[in-house]
Amino acid sequence: MDLRLSWDLFILVFFAIIIAYSFILGKDATLKIILGTYASALAADAAGNLFGMKFGSSPQLLKATAGIGLVGPKDTAIFTKVIIFVTLLIILTIKGSFSVRAHGGKSSGMQVFFTGIYGFLSAALIVSTILMYVSGISFITGSFQPGAASILAFNGQSPFIQKMLDYYNLWFLLPVVAMIVGSFLIDEEA
């Protein structure tokens, strides 16, 4: 069997880990992760944009980040957004001062089904958010400014990444739709 490391494989393993983690945490914690992802995505985009405007052209910063392949202010802002996003998501998931309590329903099969759906959508939302940042798209400004280290460098190398980018609007919409549908289905079952 010829197993080659690729971005597709990396993303599929990431999906599997997030889905498995969702089953360990349960439906309520997975919903908290989804809500934290939305908040972290917007906050990291704003913070990255501010950081890029204030410090992106700093000679010291550009020299320091050149060692990791970042070649300009846009790449530095992208890298900053990803780091802030992941940091905020972890903080909100672990220490966020909000809790989510979804109705459990009577059927454990329904609970497992929605935990799996929420886990998959959580992984899709996290991956698509990171891909959006790396592609140079800003949620807040609505602009598209790819840097040299942009995801566009992977174009053609990964059909899976391309599909994630092509359908990013769907990945941002589906978790909310699933929460609404889940609340109606579980309420009917209770």
C-alpha positions as CSV (number, residue, x, y, z in Angstrom):
1,M,0.0,0.0,0.0
2,D,1.4,3.4,-1.1
3,L,0.7,5.9,1.7
4,R,1.8,9.4,0.9
5,L,1.5,12.3,3.3
6,S,-0.7,15.1,1.8
7,W,-2.7,18.0,2.9
8,D,-5.9,15.9,2.2
9,L,-4.7,13.2,4.6
10,F,-3.8,15.8,7.2
11,I,-7.3,17.4,7.0
12,L,-9.0,14.0,7.1
13,V,-7.1,13.0,10.2
14,F,-8.0,16.4,11.8
15,F,-11.7,15.7,11.0
16,A,-11.4,12.3,12.6
17,I,-9.8,13.7,15.7
18,I,-12.4,16.4,16.2
19,I,-15.3,14.0,15.6
20,A,-13.8,11.5,18.1
21,Y,-13.2,14.3,20.6
22,S,-16.9,15.4,20.1
23,F,-18.1,11.9,21.1
24,I,-15.8,12.1,24.2
25,L,-17.0,15.5,25.2
26,G,-20.7,15.1,24.3
27,K,-23.3,17.2,22.4
28,D,-23.3,20.1,24.8
29,A,-19.6,20.7,24.8
30,T,-19.5,20.3,21.0
31,L,-22.1,23.0,20.6
32,K,-20.0,25.2,22.9
33,I,-17.1,24.6,20.6
34,I,-19.2,25.6,17.6
35,L,-20.3,28.8,19.2
36,G,-16.8,29.5,20.4
37,T,-15.5,29.0,16.8
38,Y,-17.9,31.7,15.5
39,A,-16.8,34.1,18.2
40,S,-13.1,33.3,17.8
41,A,-13.3,33.6,14.0
42,L,-14.6,37.1,14.1
43,A,-12.3,38.2,17.0
44,A,-9.2,36.8,15.4
45,D,-10.0,38.4,12.1
46,A,-10.4,41.8,13.7
47,A,-7.2,41.3,15.8
48,G,-5.2,40.1,12.9
49,N,-6.3,43.0,10.7
50,L,-5.3,45.5,13.5
51,F,-2.0,43.7,14.1
52,G,-1.3,43.8,10.4
53,M,-2.0,47.5,10.1
54,K,0.0,48.4,13.2
55,F,3.0,46.0,13.1
56,G,2.9,44.2,9.8
57,S,5.5,46.4,8.2
58,S,7.8,46.4,11.2
59,P,11.3,45.5,10.0
60,Q,12.0,43.6,13.2
61,L,8.8,41.5,12.8
62,L,9.4,40.9,9.1
63,K,13.0,39.7,9.9
64,A,11.8,37.5,12.7
65,T,9.0,35.9,10.7
66,A,11.1,35.4,7.6
67,G,12.6,32.4,9.3
68,I,9.3,30.5,9.2
69,G,8.5,31.4,5.6
70,L,6.5,34.6,6.0
71,V,7.6,37.1,3.5
72,G,5.5,40.2,4.1
73,P,2.9,42.1,6.1
74,K,0.0,40.1,4.6
75,D,1.6,36.7,5.5
76,T,2.3,38.0,9.0
77,A,-1.3,39.1,9.4
78,I,-2.5,35.7,8.2
79,F,-0.2,33.9,10.6
80,T,-1.4,36.1,13.4
81,K,-5.1,35.4,12.6
82,V,-4.5,31.7,12.7
83,I,-2.6,31.8,16.0
84,I,-5.2,34.1,17.7
85,F,-8.1,32.0,16.3
86,V,-6.7,28.7,17.7
87,T,-5.8,30.4,21.1
88,L,-9.2,32.0,21.5
89,L,-11.0,28.8,20.5
90,I,-9.1,26.9,23.2
91,I,-9.7,29.5,25.8
92,L,-13.4,29.8,25.0
93,T,-13.8,26.1,25.0
94,I,-12.0,25.4,28.2
95,K,-12.7,28.6,30.2
96,G,-15.5,30.4,28.4
97,S,-18.0,31.8,30.8
98,F,-21.0,30.4,29.0
99,S,-22.5,27.0,28.9
100,V,-24.7,25.2,26.4
101,R,-27.4,22.8,27.5
102,A,-29.2,21.1,24.7
103,H,-32.3,19.0,25.4
104,G,-31.2,15.4,25.4
105,G,-34.3,13.8,24.0
106,K,-35.4,10.3,25.0
107,S,-33.5,8.2,22.5
108,S,-29.8,7.7,23.0
109,G,-29.6,7.0,19.2
110,M,-30.7,10.5,18.5
111,Q,-28.2,11.9,21.0
112,V,-25.4,9.9,19.3
113,F,-26.6,11.0,15.8
114,F,-26.5,14.7,16.7
115,T,-23.2,14.4,18.5
116,G,-21.7,13.0,15.4
117,I,-23.3,15.6,13.1
118,Y,-22.2,18.4,15.4
119,G,-18.7,16.9,15.6
120,F,-18.4,16.8,11.8
121,L,-19.8,20.3,11.4
122,S,-17.4,21.6,14.2
123,A,-14.4,20.1,12.3
124,A,-15.6,21.6,9.0
125,L,-16.1,25.0,10.6
126,I,-12.7,25.0,12.2
127,V,-10.9,23.8,9.1
128,S,-12.8,26.2,6.8
129,T,-12.1,29.1,9.1
130,I,-8.3,28.4,9.1
131,L,-8.4,27.9,5.3
132,M,-10.2,31.2,4.8
133,Y,-7.5,33.0,6.9
134,V,-4.7,31.3,5.0
135,S,-6.4,32.1,1.7
136,G,-6.2,35.8,2.6
137,I,-9.9,36.5,3.0
138,S,-11.1,38.7,5.8
139,F,-14.6,38.1,7.2
140,I,-14.8,41.7,8.6
141,T,-13.5,43.7,5.7
142,G,-14.8,41.3,3.0
143,S,-11.4,41.7,1.2
144,F,-9.3,39.1,-0.5
145,Q,-5.5,39.8,-0.1
146,P,-3.5,36.7,-0.6
147,G,0.1,36.8,0.7
148,A,3.0,34.7,-0.7
149,A,2.3,31.9,1.8
150,S,-1.4,31.9,0.8
151,I,-3.4,28.7,0.4
152,L,-3.4,29.5,-3.3
153,A,0.1,28.0,-3.3
154,F,-1.6,24.7,-2.7
155,N,-4.1,25.1,-5.6
156,G,-4.3,21.9,-7.6
157,Q,-2.4,19.9,-5.0
158,S,-5.4,19.2,-2.8
159,P,-8.9,18.7,-4.3
160,F,-10.2,18.4,-0.7
161,I,-8.9,21.8,0.3
162,Q,-10.3,23.3,-2.9
163,K,-13.7,21.9,-2.1
164,M,-13.5,23.3,1.4
165,L,-12.8,26.7,0.0
166,D,-15.4,26.4,-2.8
167,Y,-18.1,25.7,-0.3
168,Y,-17.0,27.7,2.7
169,N,-20.3,29.5,2.9
170,L,-22.0,26.2,3.4
171,W,-19.6,25.2,6.2
172,F,-20.4,28.4,8.0
173,L,-24.1,28.0,7.6
174,L,-24.7,24.3,8.3
175,P,-23.8,24.3,12.0
176,V,-26.5,26.9,12.7
177,V,-29.0,25.0,10.5
178,A,-28.2,21.8,12.4
179,M,-28.7,23.4,15.7
180,I,-32.1,24.7,14.7
181,V,-33.2,21.4,13.1
182,G,-31.8,19.5,16.1
183,S,-33.7,21.7,18.6
184,F,-37.0,21.0,16.7
185,L,-36.4,17.2,16.4
186,I,-35.3,16.7,19.9
187,D,-38.2,18.8,21.3
188,E,-40.6,16.7,19.3
189,E,-39.0,13.5,20.7
190,A,-39.1,14.7,24.3
